[in-house]
Amino acid sequence: MNHEPKKMNETQEKNKGGFKDTDMQAVIGWILRIGVFVSMSVVVAGGILYLIRHGHSTPEFGSFHSVPHFISTPEGVIEGVQNGRGQAIIQLGIIILIITPVLRVAFAIVGFAMEKDKLYTFISLVVLTIIVVCMLTGRIG
Amino acid sequence: MSVIIFTVIILIGSYLAGLLGSLTGLGGGFIIIPLLTLVLHVDIHYAIGASIVSVIATSSGAAAAYVKEGLTNIRIGMFLEIATTAGAFTGAVLSIYVPANYIAILFGAILIFSAILSLREKIDHIVQHQSPLADKLKLKGTYPDQGEMVAYGVTNIVGGFMMMIFAGLISGLLGIGSGALKVVAMDNIMRIPFKVSTTTSNFMIGVTAAASAVVYIQRGYINPGIAMPVVIGVLIGALSGAKILVKSTSSVWLRWLFAIIITVIAVQMIYHGIREEI
């Protein structure tokens, strides 16, 4: 809102040089905004390419049979993007979107460390660890 | 039906889902999953995968605005994300083993529960004396309300944490944000003021959904052909919904209308789930 910048200046004057919660909120806001913007641009670009190539074929989503290699593994997606495949580009955009909140947690670790808040540096680290465990074990089971 | 028509239908449907989800505060996933499965006969796993992606987009888009306004309590959010991400991981792994028709029935039940909750009167309680654990975790905060800063405390951390594990589990299992359950944990159990609990819930939804999404994407639930129109449609719909909300105050009959629509959709999901048609 309009009165927000003034309030932030006041806090900064009181704590000169210190990294505050309000600074962290500003950075987190930017990470989320840029992440959504970039990922959506990539998804739209890939989507246009996909529709130009496959627009007139018949969709087959009625039964689940996993997705091909080039859209379910990081190496596959990179290879697909290099070959200009629309679906791989869409998937790249989706991966950027998924990474956005994870980056927000990673930044929080740095932010809380700068505030010298050990407890919350640790808590943020635990959250990031759980997400990394999800990434590494996603295929198992 | 060709891919292009299929895409346009999903795009329009997702726009409406995002709009309705934002107006009711229930989120886009609640409408997008029934639309994909019941109307377009898409497999429920693809529907869940597309839904979780749209959940991340709307949560991140909205959180960017709320965080700036100083409504979100990032410490409460971060602490409770331990519970929601752990729950989401469990739910996402379980979703592989739970038969599709059970998922549909559970989805319908949660949907009805959320519809009832959306009708409730929103009473703000401000706790001044918080529990020792909340002190240790530095959870108390202030938020701007009509130009003044209101101070609040937090109670019953353990109860709230448990509820958040459940909210995460449901999110991972059904591919929804489960914002309604998160608000129950913070508003009813931990007694956090409504403005703070709704925005902090939204803030947490993105990270919770990301934990499920990294599992889903590796298992092939996220199909670009479906996820693309869903994520674009829901995000634009949610943004228009937010604009409408700023301009108008929500009327009682409108909330009832939404609750009835949502209950009808929920009953459909349960019915098809029981008849194993999903």
Contacts between the chains, C-beta under 8 A, distances in Angstrom:
chain1	res1	chain2	res2	distance
A	1	B	69	5.9
A	1	B	144	7.7
A	3	B	147	7.4
A	4	B	68	6.8
A	4	B	69	6.8
A	4	B	70	6.9
A	7	B	70	7.7
A	21	B	74	6.8
A	22	B	70	7.1
A	24	B	74	6.8
A	25	B	67	4.8
A	25	B	68	6.7
A	25	B	70	6.8
A	25	B	72	7.2
A	25	B	74	6.6
A	26	B	68	6.8
A	28	B	63	8.0
A	28	B	67	5.4
A	28	B	74	7.1
A	29	B	63	7.8
A	29	B	64	4.8
A	29	B	65	7.6
A	29	B	67	4.6
A	29	B	68	4.6
A	30	B	64	7.7
A	32	B	60	4.4
A	32	B	61	7.4
A	32	B	63	5.5
A	32	B	64	4.0
A	32	B	67	7.4
A	32	B	206	7.5
A	33	B	61	7.8
A	33	B	64	4.3
A	35	B	60	6.2
A	36	B	57	6.1
A	36	B	60	5.0
A	36	B	61	5.0
A	36	B	64	7.2
A	36	B	235	7.6
A	39	B	57	7.6
A	40	B	57	7.2
A	40	B	231	7.5
A	40	B	232	7.0
A	40	B	235	6.7
A	43	B	228	5.7
A	43	B	231	6.2
A	43	B	232	6.5
A	44	B	232	6.6
A	46	B	224	7.1
A	46	B	228	7.0
A	47	B	7	7.9
A	47	B	228	4.4
A	47	B	229	7.4
A	47	B	232	7.2
A	50	B	224	7.0
A	50	B	225	6.9
A	50	B	228	7.0
A	51	B	3	7.0
A	51	B	4	5.8
A	51	B	7	6.4
A	54	B	3	5.1
A	54	B	225	7.7
A	55	B	2	6.5
A	55	B	3	5.4
A	55	B	4	3.9
A	55	B	7	7.9
A	56	B	2	5.1
A	56	B	3	6.9
A	56	B	4	6.8
A	57	B	2	6.9
A	57	B	3	5.5
A	58	B	1	7.1
A	58	B	2	6.6
A	58	B	3	7.2
A	59	B	1	6.8
A	59	B	2	7.7
A	59	B	3	5.1
A	59	B	6	4.5
A	59	B	225	6.7
A	61	B	40	7.9
A	61	B	42	4.5
A	61	B	43	6.2
A	61	B	46	5.4
A	61	B	223	6.6
A	61	B	225	7.1
A	61	B	226	5.9
A	62	B	41	5.5
A	62	B	42	7.0
A	62	B	43	6.3
A	63	B	43	5.5
A	64	B	43	4.2
A	64	B	44	8.0
A	64	B	45	4.5
A	64	B	46	6.6
A	64	B	220	7.9
A	66	B	219	7.0
A	66	B	220	3.3
A	67	B	220	4.1
A	67	B	222	7.3
A	67	B	223	5.4
A	67	B	224	7.9
A	71	B	222	7.9
A	71	B	223	7.6
A	71	B	224	5.8
A	72	B	217	6.5
A	72	B	218	6.1
A	72	B	219	7.6
A	72	B	220	5.0
A	73	B	218	7.5
A	86	B	224	7.8
A	87	B	224	4.3
A	87	B	225	6.7
A	88	B	224	7.8
A	90	B	224	3.7
A	90	B	225	8.0
A	90	B	227	7.0
A	90	B	228	4.8
A	91	B	217	7.9
A	91	B	222	7.4
A	91	B	224	5.0
A	94	B	53	5.5
A	94	B	217	7.4
A	94	B	222	6.2
A	94	B	224	7.0
A	94	B	227	5.9
A	94	B	231	7.2
A	95	B	217	7.3
A	97	B	53	6.5
A	97	B	56	5.5
A	97	B	57	6.0
A	97	B	60	7.5
A	97	B	231	7.2
A	98	B	53	7.4
A	98	B	56	6.2
A	98	B	210	5.2
A	98	B	213	4.7
A	98	B	214	6.3
A	98	B	217	7.0
A	99	B	210	7.7
A	100	B	56	7.2
A	100	B	60	5.4
A	100	B	206	7.2
A	100	B	210	7.8
A	101	B	56	6.4
A	101	B	59	7.5
A	101	B	60	6.1
A	101	B	206	3.7
A	101	B	207	4.5
A	101	B	209	7.5
A	101	B	210	4.6
A	102	B	207	7.3
A	102	B	210	5.4
A	104	B	206	7.4
A	104	B	207	7.1
A	105	B	78	7.7
A	105	B	81	7.4
A	105	B	207	6.0
A	108	B	74	7.1
A	108	B	78	6.1
A	117	B	138	7.8
A	119	B	137	7.2
A	119	B	138	7.3
A	120	B	75	6.2
A	120	B	78	6.4
A	120	B	79	7.9
A	120	B	138	7.6
A	123	B	78	5.5
A	123	B	79	5.6
A	123	B	82	6.6
A	124	B	78	5.6
A	126	B	82	5.4
A	127	B	78	6.4
A	127	B	81	4.7
A	127	B	82	5.7
A	127	B	85	5.8
A	127	B	207	6.8
A	130	B	82	7.0
A	130	B	85	4.4
A	130	B	86	5.6
A	130	B	89	6.4
A	130	B	211	6.6
A	131	B	85	6.0
A	131	B	207	7.5
A	131	B	210	6.4
A	131	B	211	5.2
A	131	B	214	6.7
A	133	B	89	7.0
A	134	B	85	7.4
A	134	B	88	7.7
A	134	B	89	4.9
A	134	B	92	7.3
A	134	B	211	4.9
A	134	B	212	7.7
A	134	B	214	4.9
A	134	B	215	5.4
A	135	B	214	4.6
A	135	B	218	7.9
A	137	B	93	8.0
A	137	B	215	7.9
A	138	B	92	7.9
A	138	B	214	5.7
A	138	B	215	4.2
A	138	B	216	7.9
A	138	B	217	7.4
A	138	B	218	3.7
A	138	B	219	6.6
A	139	B	218	5.0
A	139	B	219	7.2
A	141	B	93	5.6
A	141	B	96	6.4
